[in-house]
């Protein structure tokens, strides 16, 4: 068997395992919970109404933000955005959706980290958590233009 044939077989085996892993993720409890709560918030008229209000208030705030906190309506616009955000966050379906989203994100991050570190311990794994310490170099070094200490994992 030629080297290119062996590499093709290896790649097809890797792809098949990747598809299997994708199917396992799709059938996981975390994915099911995420999809359930996503459907619930998509069907919730109170959520959709607050999202429309939030979008309008956010546009107003962004207009004020162009001039910074010196704009006469800046603090009022910011307060309105925060108020609607708090109303959204107080809804059970939104809270549960965000929790399910975080659990699914943690599952995907864990899988990505396992795969990356099986190749090399120095591979960086991006995370949605700005405070993640194990692998995203979010401390102001390599990726942010600071001096690199080589401690990124």
Secondary structure, DSSP 8 states (H G I E B T S, - for coil): --HHHHHHHHHHHHHHHHHHHHHHHHTSHHHHHHHHHHHHHHH-HHHHHHHHHHHHHHHHHHHHHTTGGGSTTHHHHHHHHHHHHHHHHHSHHHHHHHHHHHHHHHHHHHHHHHHHHHH-TT-----S-TT--SSS-TTSSGGGTS---S---
